[in-house]
Amino acid sequence: EEIPADLVLLWSSEGVQAYVETANIDGETNLKIKKPASDDEGRPFVPSVAGAHETKFDLEFEPPNGKVHTFEGTFRPAGAAEAPLDANSFLLRGSVLRNTGEVLGVVAYTGKDTRLVRNSRAAPSKLSELERVVNNIIYFILGSMVTLTTVSLIAYLVFIGANRKNFWYICERTNRKRVPSLFTNECDVKNFPPPGSLWPTFFILYTNFVPLSLYVTIEICNLVQSFYINFDLEMYDDISDTPALARTSNMNADLGMIAHVFSDKTGTLTQNVMTFRMCAAGGVSYGGPDHPLSEMRAEIASTD
């Protein structure tokens, strides 16, 4: 069962130890041994679940932090000497109890104060480097459109103010003398919008600057590249009959930028295969680059 909060272990059904798995925290699947808070002789301060109601004690421990491998605290039982607490008596939130029936503990940290939450990080972005560059270009184009739209609106207002007398046919002229009556009546009943409302109009006129087809082109290229990966014979494993499979197509461009791979997992990027090289029996060496395996078998059979 997964432990819901950071606990100080007080009692275990397995005696002076409990077993936990911390694969959710550090990725290690081996079981770790935890010990209840005990006195100098190794006896737990809480002998049983029933005795926990009669045990009086005080706990003092460090403020919340993100250290998952250390813990410092002090257990002060009533009428007995205090005892230090370390990581061996500390159960982390997210760890799983294994091979242990029941445990009893006192909650030390909850919620955002737990070590697991303190070490949590925001999920990284799955965007490729090419997509980040394209997005920055789009942001630059939108910023340029806003600037150009504002400049165009200011230029329009300046131009209309200087040449208003010549625009009587669009009702921009204040003096209506020598203007045909048809235009005069139309201008009297027409509701003109404020000049600032023309800003969206200019912005819409400049929307052709945004390369919307660029995203479609990039996705088509990524899809074609994923087919190249899926049908690449050099990435086909004939032993297990497993071809390459591109589960996502937006990371193809990043694969072409990889020059070196560093890993501490020996079995992740390589094969854990034990191949016979050489052996010595009865003072005779068998195998090696100059001693084929078939000849070695014949020699062993002849000696028998």
N, C-alpha and C positions, 0 to 999 in steps of 0.2 A: 504494500500500500504506500502511495506517495505521501510524504510528510507535508502538511499544509503550511507550516510556519517554522521559523528557526527555534529549535528547542534545546534546552539543557537536559541531558539524559539523567534521570533519577533512578530508574529501575528497569530491568529487562527480564523477560520470562526465561532467558537462557543463562541466568546467573549474573556473572560479572562482565558480560559482553553482549553486544548486539551487532548484527551484520547489516550494512547498508550498501546500496549501489548508487553511485553518483554519475551515471552515464548522462543524465540530463544536464549536468553542470559542467563537468570537465571531459566528458566523452570516454572515461575509463569504465570498463565493464567488470573489472575485478572487484570483489567484495572488500569493503573496509571494515575493520573492527572498531567499534565504539564501546566505551566503558562508562558505567554510571558514575556519578559523583561519589567518591569513596574517601574513607579516612586513611590514615597513614598505614594501616594494616591491610588495606585493600578491600574492606567491607563497605558495601553501599550504605549511605546514610538513610536511605529509604529501603527497609528490608522487604516490603511487600506492598501490594496495592492497598490492602486494608490498613497497613501501618502508615500510609502516606497521610491519612487524616490526623494522625497524632504527632506527626513530625513537624516541628516548627523550625524555620530557618529563614535567613535573609540571603539574597543574591545581589552581588555587585559585579557588573561587567562593563566592558568598554562601550562607548557610544556606537551607533550604527555606522558601518563602513562597508566597503566592498571586498574585504579580504576573505576569500573562501577557504584558505588553508591554515588560518590562524584564528585563535580566540583566546581572550584573556578575561578571567573573571575570578571571583572569590565566593566560596560557599561557606556561610556562617551558620552552623546549626546551633540551636539553643542548648546550652550546657555542655558544649564540646568545642574542641579546637577547630578553627577555620581551616579550609583546605582550598588550594588553588585549582582553578579549572582551565583546561586547555582545549585544543581542537578535538582531542579524543573523546570528550564528553559533550560535544556540540553536534547536533543533527541539523543539517541544512535543509531549507525548504527546497523541494524538487527532488531530493534523494528518495530512494525507494527502499523500504524495509524488506530484507531477504533473510530466509532461513531463521526467522525470529517470530515467535508467536505474537507477543505483545510487548510494548514498552510504555513507560510512564515518564513524562517529562514536563517541564515548566517552560512556557513560551517566553522567549527572550526578545524576539523581533517579529513584527507582523507587517503586512502590507508593503509599503514602499521602503520600509527600513530593513527588509530581509536582504541577505547577501545576494540572492538570485536576482532580485529586482535592481539592486544597486549596480550589478554588472551587466544588466541588459542594455542593449544598444538598438538604435533605430535600424530597421531593415534597409540594407543598401539598395541603391537604384539598380535596376536591371537594364538600363539604357546602355547601348553601345557608345563607343567614342564617336562614331559617325553621327549617330542620332543627337548626341550632345552638341556637336558642331553645327548641325543643321538647325537645331532649336535656337542656338545663339544667333545664327544668321537671321532666323525669322524674327527674333526679338529686336534685332537691329533694324530690320526692314519696318516693323511696326512703329518703332520709335521715330524712324525717318518719316514715315507716313504722318504721324501726329505733328511733327515739326513742319512738314511741307503743307499740311492742311491748314495749320494756324497761319503760316506765312501767306498762303493763298487767300484766306479769309480777310486778313489785314489789307492785302493788295487790292482785293475786290472793293472793300469799303472806301479805301483811298481813291480808287479810280471812279467809283460811283459818285463820291462827294465832289470830285473835280469836274465831272462831265454830266451832272444830273440834268442840266438844262436841255441836253440833246437827246434825252431818253424819255420824251413825253409819251411815246407809243407803248412803253411798258410801265407807265404811271410813276416814273421816277422824278418827274418834273414838278416842282412846287408851284410855279407860275403857269396857270392854265390859259393864258392869252394865246390866241391864234391856234388853239388846239381843237380839232374836230369834235363836235358834240358827242359823237359815238364813243370816242375814247374818254371824254370827260365824264360821261355817265358811268362808264365801266369803272373808272378809277374811284368814283365816289362810293360805289357799293362794294368794292373789293376789299377784303380783309387781308392786309399784308402781314406776314410773319416778321418777327424781330430779326435784325441782321445776324444775331448769334445763332439762330436756327439753321443757317446755311453751313455751319461747320460739319454736321453729319453728311450733308450733300457732297462737299468736297472730299470727305474721307471715303465715301462710297465710290467716288470717281477714281480714286487712287488705289482701289483694292486690287487692281490688276498687277500691282507690284508684288503681291504675295504669291510665291511659286507653289501653289497647291498641288500641282502635278508632280513636284519633286518628291513628295512623300510616297506617292503611288509608284513612281519609278524606282525608288530605293527598295520598296517592299517587293516589287517584281524581281529585281536583281537578287535580293536575299533569298527569294523562293527558288530561283534557278540555281543559285549556289548551294542551297540545301540538297537539291537533287544530285548535284555533283558529289557531295559528301556521301549521300546514301548509296550511290552506285560506284564508289571508289573501291577498286579491287585491292589496292594496297592497304585499305582499312578493314578488309574482310578477314575474319578468323575462320579458317576452314576446319579447325579441330572441333569447335563448338557450333559451326554453321551459323555464325552471328555476324551480320553486316553492320556497318555504321548506321547510326540513326540520329539525325539532326532534330532534336526535340524543340528547338527554337531557332528561328531564322535571323533574329536581329543581332546575334553575336558573331556572325560569320566574318564581319570586317575585323573584329578584335582578334580572331584566331590568326589572321594573316600578320598581325603585329608581334606575335609571340616568337621570341628568339631563344629564350632559356626557361626551363622549368625547374624550380627548386622544391623539393618535398622531403619531409622526414618520414614518410610512410613507405617502407621498403616494399610492401605488398600491393600498393595502390597502382604504381606506374610500372612495376615489374612483375615477373612471375616467380612465385616461391616454388621452384622446381629443383629437386635434388637429382643431379645427373652424375652417374658413376664416372670417376676419372682414373683412379689407381688404387690398388691395395697391395699389401704384402702378406704372404702366408708361407711359413716355413722357410723364411729367408729369401723367398723369390718374390719379385715385384711383378704384378700383373696390371695391365691397363696402361694408360698414358697415351700420348700422341703418336708414339711409334709402335704401339702394341695394341692392335685392334681388339675389340671385345670378343669377336668370334674366335680369334686365335687363343685368347685367354681361356675361354671355355674349353677349347680342345685340349689345352695343356693341363687344365685341372682334371678333365675326364681321363687323360692318359696317366696322370699320377695316381688316380684312384685304382 
